[in-house]
Amino acid sequence: MDQNDLGTDIEKVLVTEAQIKHRLMELASDIDRDYHDREILLVGVLKGAVMVMADLARALHNPVRMDWMAVSSYGSGTKSSGVVRILKDLDTDLKDQHVLIVEDIIDSGLTLSWLLSNLRSRGAASVEVCTLLRKPEALKVDLDVRYVGFDVPNEFVIGYGLDYAEKYRNVPFVATLAPHVYR
C-alpha cells in the first residue's frame, strides 16, 4: 500500500517509511548495546505494535523472546477513553525477566502507566519501554520512556500499525487523516 492507494484520505505524511526503517535500526543498536549481557522479553502491545515489534525484532542482533498483550483504552474514536481493559494477557511468567514493552504510540500515557505498573507487579527484573511514536503535548502522566523513535504533534495519526476504526494499519508510513474521513 502506498499513498496513491489512499486517494484523498491522507492529509499529511509525518514520518516516511524510510525514516521509520532508519530509526528502528538506531533503536535496535541502542537496545543491543544496553542489553548485551541480558536476555530480553519483548512484549508487544496489540494490535498497533505489530509492525514495530516485527521490524524491531528483526533489526536486533541479540536473541530475544516475544510475547503479546492486548490492552485497550480506545474505541472506534480518535481519543483515549481512559478505561484500560486487558483483552489478551501474556503467556509468559515475568518473574526475573528483563521486559521491553514495545509500543506503537504513547498518547496520554495513561494506558502505558497502567501497563508498567501491572508488569512490574509480576516480579520482572526490569521493565523498560520502546515506542515508535510519542505525543509529548498529549501526555497526562510522567513516564520514563527509554527508547523513543519520533515525537509527533498532538494529532490523530494512522499507519504503521496505527488505525482508525481498524483501517489503515498496513500503511507503511505515519500520517494524519483528512478530516472528511472521521467526521
Contacts in CASP RR format, 6 or more apart in sequence:
PFRMAT RR
TARGET T0000
AUTHOR 0000-0000-0000
METHOD contacts of the structure
MODEL  1
MDQNDLGTDIEKVLVTEAQIKHRLMELASDIDRDYHDREILLVGVLKGAV
MVMADLARALHNPVRMDWMAVSSYGSGTKSSGVVRILKDLDTDLKDQHVL
IVEDIIDSGLTLSWLLSNLRSRGAASVEVCTLLRKPEALKVDLDVRYVGF
DVPNEFVIGYGLDYAEKYRNVPFVATLAPHVYR
1 170 0 8 1.000
1 171 0 8 1.000
1 172 0 8 1.000
2 172 0 8 1.000
3 10 0 8 1.000
3 13 0 8 1.000
3 173 0 8 1.000
3 175 0 8 1.000
6 168 0 8 1.000
6 171 0 8 1.000
8 178 0 8 1.000
8 180 0 8 1.000
9 168 0 8 1.000
9 177 0 8 1.000
9 178 0 8 1.000
9 181 0 8 1.000
10 175 0 8 1.000
10 176 0 8 1.000
10 177 0 8 1.000
10 178 0 8 1.000
11 175 0 8 1.000
11 176 0 8 1.000
11 177 0 8 1.000
11 178 0 8 1.000
11 179 0 8 1.000
12 175 0 8 1.000
12 176 0 8 1.000
13 173 0 8 1.000
13 174 0 8 1.000
13 175 0 8 1.000
14 150 0 8 1.000
14 152 0 8 1.000
14 153 0 8 1.000
14 157 0 8 1.000
14 173 0 8 1.000
14 174 0 8 1.000
14 175 0 8 1.000
14 176 0 8 1.000
15 133 0 8 1.000
15 150 0 8 1.000
15 152 0 8 1.000
15 160 0 8 1.000
15 173 0 8 1.000
15 174 0 8 1.000
16 173 0 8 1.000
17 172 0 8 1.000
17 173 0 8 1.000
19 150 0 8 1.000
20 55 0 8 1.000
20 132 0 8 1.000
20 160 0 8 1.000
20 172 0 8 1.000
20 173 0 8 1.000
20 174 0 8 1.000
21 55 0 8 1.000
23 132 0 8 1.000
23 149 0 8 1.000
23 150 0 8 1.000
24 52 0 8 1.000
24 55 0 8 1.000
24 56 0 8 1.000
24 59 0 8 1.000
24 132 0 8 1.000
24 149 0 8 1.000
25 59 0 8 1.000
27 56 0 8 1.000
27 59 0 8 1.000
27 130 0 8 1.000
27 147 0 8 1.000
27 149 0 8 1.000
28 56 0 8 1.000
28 59 0 8 1.000
28 60 0 8 1.000
28 61 0 8 1.000
30 147 0 8 1.000
31 40 0 8 1.000
31 56 0 8 1.000
31 60 0 8 1.000
31 62 0 8 1.000
31 100 0 8 1.000
31 130 0 8 1.000
31 147 0 8 1.000
32 60 0 8 1.000
32 61 0 8 1.000
32 62 0 8 1.000
34 146 0 8 1.000
35 62 0 8 1.000
35 98 0 8 1.000
35 100 0 8 1.000
36 62 0 8 1.000
38 98 0 8 1.000
39 62 0 8 1.000
39 63 0 8 1.000
39 64 0 8 1.000
39 65 0 8 1.000
39 98 0 8 1.000
40 62 0 8 1.000
40 64 0 8 1.000
40 65 0 8 1.000
40 98 0 8 1.000
40 99 0 8 1.000
40 100 0 8 1.000
41 64 0 8 1.000
41 65 0 8 1.000
41 66 0 8 1.000
41 67 0 8 1.000
41 92 0 8 1.000
41 94 0 8 1.000
41 97 0 8 1.000
41 98 0 8 1.000
41 99 0 8 1.000
41 100 0 8 1.000
42 53 0 8 1.000
42 56 0 8 1.000
42 57 0 8 1.000
42 64 0 8 1.000
42 65 0 8 1.000
42 66 0 8 1.000
42 67 0 8 1.000
42 100 0 8 1.000
42 102 0 8 1.000
43 66 0 8 1.000
43 67 0 8 1.000
43 68 0 8 1.000
43 69 0 8 1.000
43 90 0 8 1.000
43 99 0 8 1.000
43 100 0 8 1.000
43 101 0 8 1.000
43 102 0 8 1.000
43 119 0 8 1.000
44 50 0 8 1.000
44 53 0 8 1.000
44 66 0 8 1.000
44 67 0 8 1.000
44 68 0 8 1.000
44 69 0 8 1.000
44 101 0 8 1.000
44 102 0 8 1.000
44 103 0 8 1.000
45 68 0 8 1.000
45 69 0 8 1.000
45 70 0 8 1.000
45 71 0 8 1.000
45 101 0 8 1.000
45 102 0 8 1.000
45 103 0 8 1.000
45 104 0 8 1.000
45 115 0 8 1.000
46 68 0 8 1.000
46 69 0 8 1.000
46 70 0 8 1.000
46 87 0 8 1.000
46 88 0 8 1.000
47 70 0 8 1.000
47 161 0 8 1.000
47 163 0 8 1.000
47 169 0 8 1.000
48 104 0 8 1.000
48 105 0 8 1.000
48 161 0 8 1.000
48 162 0 8 1.000
48 163 0 8 1.000
48 169 0 8 1.000
49 102 0 8 1.000
49 103 0 8 1.000
49 104 0 8 1.000
49 161 0 8 1.000
50 161 0 8 1.000
50 169 0 8 1.000
51 104 0 8 1.000
51 160 0 8 1.000
51 161 0 8 1.000
51 169 0 8 1.000
52 102 0 8 1.000
52 103 0 8 1.000
52 104 0 8 1.000
52 130 0 8 1.000
52 131 0 8 1.000
52 132 0 8 1.000
52 160 0 8 1.000
52 161 0 8 1.000
53 66 0 8 1.000
53 102 0 8 1.000
56 102 0 8 1.000
56 130 0 8 1.000
57 64 0 8 1.000
57 66 0 8 1.000
65 92 0 8 1.000
67 90 0 8 1.000
67 91 0 8 1.000
67 92 0 8 1.000
68 88 0 8 1.000
68 90 0 8 1.000
69 86 0 8 1.000
69 88 0 8 1.000
69 89 0 8 1.000
69 90 0 8 1.000
69 115 0 8 1.000
70 86 0 8 1.000
70 87 0 8 1.000
70 88 0 8 1.000
71 84 0 8 1.000
71 85 0 8 1.000
71 86 0 8 1.000
71 87 0 8 1.000
71 111 0 8 1.000
71 114 0 8 1.000
71 115 0 8 1.000
72 84 0 8 1.000
72 85 0 8 1.000
72 87 0 8 1.000
73 80 0 8 1.000
73 81 0 8 1.000
73 82 0 8 1.000
73 83 0 8 1.000
73 84 0 8 1.000
73 85 0 8 1.000
73 110 0 8 1.000
73 111 0 8 1.000
74 80 0 8 1.000
74 81 0 8 1.000
75 81 0 8 1.000
76 165 0 8 1.000
76 166 0 8 1.000
77 164 0 8 1.000
77 165 0 8 1.000
77 182 0 8 1.000
78 156 0 8 1.000
78 164 0 8 1.000
78 182 0 8 1.000
80 107 0 8 1.000
80 108 0 8 1.000
80 110 0 8 1.000
80 111 0 8 1.000
82 108 0 8 1.000
82 110 0 8 1.000
82 111 0 8 1.000
84 110 0 8 1.000
84 111 0 8 1.000
84 114 0 8 1.000
84 115 0 8 1.000
93 122 0 8 1.000
94 119 0 8 1.000
94 122 0 8 1.000
94 123 0 8 1.000
94 124 0 8 1.000
95 122 0 8 1.000
95 123 0 8 1.000
95 124 0 8 1.000
96 123 0 8 1.000
96 124 0 8 1.000
96 125 0 8 1.000
97 124 0 8 1.000
97 125 0 8 1.000
98 124 0 8 1.000
98 125 0 8 1.000
98 126 0 8 1.000
99 119 0 8 1.000
99 124 0 8 1.000
99 126 0 8 1.000
99 127 0 8 1.000
99 128 0 8 1.000
100 127 0 8 1.000
100 128 0 8 1.000
100 129 0 8 1.000
100 130 0 8 1.000
101 112 0 8 1.000
101 115 0 8 1.000
101 116 0 8 1.000
101 119 0 8 1.000
101 127 0 8 1.000
101 128 0 8 1.000
101 129 0 8 1.000
101 130 0 8 1.000
102 130 0 8 1.000
102 131 0 8 1.000
103 112 0 8 1.000
103 129 0 8 1.000
103 130 0 8 1.000
103 131 0 8 1.000
103 132 0 8 1.000
104 131 0 8 1.000
104 132 0 8 1.000
104 133 0 8 1.000
104 160 0 8 1.000
104 161 0 8 1.000
104 162 0 8 1.000
105 131 0 8 1.000
105 132 0 8 1.000
105 133 0 8 1.000
105 134 0 8 1.000
105 135 0 8 1.000
105 152 0 8 1.000
105 157 0 8 1.000
105 162 0 8 1.000
106 112 0 8 1.000
106 129 0 8 1.000
106 131 0 8 1.000
106 133 0 8 1.000
106 134 0 8 1.000
106 135 0 8 1.000
106 139 0 8 1.000
106 143 0 8 1.000
106 145 0 8 1.000
107 135 0 8 1.000
107 138 0 8 1.000
108 138 0 8 1.000
108 139 0 8 1.000
108 140 0 8 1.000
108 141 0 8 1.000
109 138 0 8 1.000
109 139 0 8 1.000
109 140 0 8 1.000
109 141 0 8 1.000
109 143 0 8 1.000
110 140 0 8 1.000
110 141 0 8 1.000
112 129 0 8 1.000
112 143 0 8 1.000
113 141 0 8 1.000
113 143 0 8 1.000
116 127 0 8 1.000
116 129 0 8 1.000
116 143 0 8 1.000
119 127 0 8 1.000
120 127 0 8 1.000
128 146 0 8 1.000
128 147 0 8 1.000
129 143 0 8 1.000
129 144 0 8 1.000
129 145 0 8 1.000
129 146 0 8 1.000
129 147 0 8 1.000
130 145 0 8 1.000
130 146 0 8 1.000
130 147 0 8 1.000
130 148 0 8 1.000
131 145 0 8 1.000
131 147 0 8 1.000
131 148 0 8 1.000
131 149 0 8 1.000
132 149 0 8 1.000
132 150 0 8 1.000
132 160 0 8 1.000
132 174 0 8 1.000
133 149 0 8 1.000
133 150 0 8 1.000
133 151 0 8 1.000
133 152 0 8 1.000
133 157 0 8 1.000
133 162 0 8 1.000
133 174 0 8 1.000
134 145 0 8 1.000
134 148 0 8 1.000
134 149 0 8 1.000
134 150 0 8 1.000
134 151 0 8 1.000
134 152 0 8 1.000
135 151 0 8 1.000
135 152 0 8 1.000
135 153 0 8 1.000
135 154 0 8 1.000
136 151 0 8 1.000
137 153 0 8 1.000
137 154 0 8 1.000
138 154 0 8 1.000
150 174 0 8 1.000
152 174 0 8 1.000
155 176 0 8 1.000
156 164 0 8 1.000
156 176 0 8 1.000
156 177 0 8 1.000
156 182 0 8 1.000
157 174 0 8 1.000
157 175 0 8 1.000
157 176 0 8 1.000
158 164 0 8 1.000
158 167 0 8 1.000
158 168 0 8 1.000
158 169 0 8 1.000
158 171 0 8 1.000
158 174 0 8 1.000
158 175 0 8 1.000
158 176 0 8 1.000
158 177 0 8 1.000
159 168 0 8 1.000
159 169 0 8 1.000
159 170 0 8 1.000
159 171 0 8 1.000
159 172 0 8 1.000
159 173 0 8 1.000
159 174 0 8 1.000
159 175 0 8 1.000
160 169 0 8 1.000
160 171 0 8 1.000
160 172 0 8 1.000
160 173 0 8 1.000
160 174 0 8 1.000
161 168 0 8 1.000
161 169 0 8 1.000
161 170 0 8 1.000
161 171 0 8 1.000
162 168 0 8 1.000
162 169 0 8 1.000
162 174 0 8 1.000
163 169 0 8 1.000
164 177 0 8 1.000
164 181 0 8 1.000
164 182 0 8 1.000
165 182 0 8 1.000
168 177 0 8 1.000
END
